[in-house]
Amino acid sequence: MDETKKIAEQAERAAQAKNVDRAETTGRAETTGRTETTGRTETTGRSETGSAGAEGVRWSVVPEPLHTAEATALRRAYYAEVAGRYWGRPATEAEVDDGLADDPGTELVRPTGEFVVGRLDGLPAACGGIRLLDAHTAELTRVYVDPRVRGTGGGAALLAALEDAARSLGARRIRLDTRTDLVEARGLYAKHGYGEIPAYNDGPYAQHWFEKPLG
């Protein structure tokens, strides 16, 4: 069975698990007199621990060189999605090649940064990187979760790992820029404690800027 089919099956299992968990949580809320909103909050809290997603779904996030086969595939998927959404059409393979060549990510290695790959039950399905802007400021980049498994805790697991890496490099705060159309990304960052700040760069695709202090 190839990895694409395995990830698709994992996504289906995750969705089924989320539906079961939601139903059980709602049932508990009705039994105890708690509101349905409280039930959903408790479910979300359990699923976004950074290692465990929906019931039965496990995420692991570890550092990995950018040029392994799996890291490269995820970086290509990231670029294809963000470029395709910006252009309003699918990016071609040649355009993805050009994009990666223009932004090789050589700074995403220690001591200037780090790149990580997230695996869902052992299969690569997410990636992200950090780079130091100065001695105390890190920047998130290339944060990507396979669309088929979004909502299973992968984004939270990536952020937790990247924030830990930033702390280990001496960063006291972490920043990022993103676009208006990437609503899922902006929602993820806001949910995990990132607040909008004034522009700190003049990137051609930057429309929103976020920052989070690292305790």
N, C-alpha and C positions, 0 to 999 in steps of 0.2 A: 504494500500500500504506500503511495507516495505521500510526501509531507502535506501537499495541498489538501488531499482528501482527509488526512488525519486531522488537520487543523479545522476543516469544515465540520468533521464529526465532533471535535471538541467543542466548537462553538454551539452546535446543537445540544450537546449534553449540558453545557453551561446555561443555555437559555432555559432548558427544562428544569435544571436545578434551581435557577432563580425563581421560576414560576412556582415550584413547589415550596420554596422557602418563603416566598411572598404570601402564599395561601396559608401556610402554617402560622406565619407571624400575624396575619390578619385574624386568624382564628384565635390565637392566644390573646390578642388585643380585645376581641369581643368577649371572650370568656372572663377576662379579668377587669373589664370595664375601661381599659385604656383606649385611647383614640387610635384610629388607623394610622394617623400620621406618626405617632410614637412608634408603632410597629415597624413602619418603613425606616425610620431613623435607626432603630436597633439593627435591622437587617443590613443597612448600608454600613454601619459601624463594624459589623463582623466581617463583611466581605472586603473591606479596603484596608487590610492590615499590612499590605505590602508583600505578603507571601501567600496568603490564602484568598482566593476569589470566591465565586459562588461555590456552594457546597460541593465538594468533590473535585474542585478545580484548583490546581496548585501552580503558582508562579515562582520562578527563581530568576534572580537578576545578578549577573556576574560581569566583571570587566572582561573585555575581549578585544584583541587587535582589530582595527578597522577592515583589514584586508582578508580576513578569513572568508570562506565561501558564504557562510550564513550571515555574517555581518554585512558583507557586500550586498547580498540579496535584500536585506532589510533596508540598507541605505538607498538602494535603487527603488524599492517600493515607496519609501518616504519621499524621495524626490519626485517620482512619478505622480504621487497623490497631490503634493502641494503645488507642483507646476501645472498639472492637469486642471486642478480646481481654479487656479489663477487664470489660465488661458481659456477655460470653458470647453476643453476638449482633451482627449487622452494625449499624454506626452508620448512621443515616439521613442524607440530604443536609442536612436542617435541623439535625441535631445537629452535623454537621461545620461548618456555617456558624456556629453558636453557639460552638463551640470555638475557631475561628479568631478570631472577634470578641472573645472573652474574653482571648485571648493573641496580640495582633497582631504581636509581635516587633519593635517599633520600636527596641529596643536593639541589634538585630543589624546595625548599620551602624557604620562607623568614625566616631569613635574609640572607641566603646563596645563594638564587636563586629563580627562579619562573618557573612554567610550565603553558602554555596557550593552549587553544583549539580554533580553528577557525571554525566558522559555516557559511555555504553558504545558505542564505535564511533560517536560523534556523537549518540546518542539519549539524552534525559534519563532517568535511571534511579535517581538517588540524590540526597540532599541532607543538609545539616547546618549547624549554626550554633554560634558561640561568643559569649559575652558576658562582659565583665569584671565580677567580683564586687568586686574592689578593685584597687589598682594592680598587684598581683603575682599575682593569681589569676583565671584564666579558667574558664568553665563551658561544657561541651558541652550542646547541646540540639538537638532535632529531627533526630537522626541516623537516617536511613532509607535502606534499599536495597530496591528493588523485589524482592519475594520470588522472582520468576521468574529473577533473575540473581544471587541470593546464592550465595556460594561461588566467585565469579570474581574476587575481589580488590577489589570496590567498597568494602567496609567499611574495608579497610586504606588505600585511596587517600583516602577521606574523612578518616580520622583523621590521616593525614600532612599533608594540606592544612590542616586545622583547627588542628593543633598548630603548624604554621609560622605561621599567622595569629596565633595567641595569642602566640607569641614576638615577632612584629613589633609587637604592641601592648604589649609590656613584661612579659608574664606570665612567671612563673618556675615555675608549676605549673598543672595543669589538673584540674578536678574534674567530677563528674557525679553525678546520682542516677538510679535506675531501679527497676523493680518486680521482684518475685520471679518472676512469670510470664514476663517477657521474657528467657528463658534464652539466646536467641541473642545478645542485646545483652551480657549479662554475660559470656558466653564470648568475644565479640570483644574486650571491654575487657581482660579478664584476659590474653588471648593477646598483647596489644600493650602490656603493661607497666603496666597500671592495677591498683593494689592497693586492697582494701577498707579503708575508714577509718570512724571513728565518724561519726554523723550530723552534718552541718554545716548542715542546715536542717530545717524541720518541714513540708515539703510534704505535702499530703494523700495523694499517690500514691507518695511516696518510701519505699522499703523497703531499698534497698542504696545505699551511697555509695562512690565510687571517687575515687582521686587518682593523678596521675602527675607526677613532677618533669620540668620541661622543661630539658634541658641547653643 
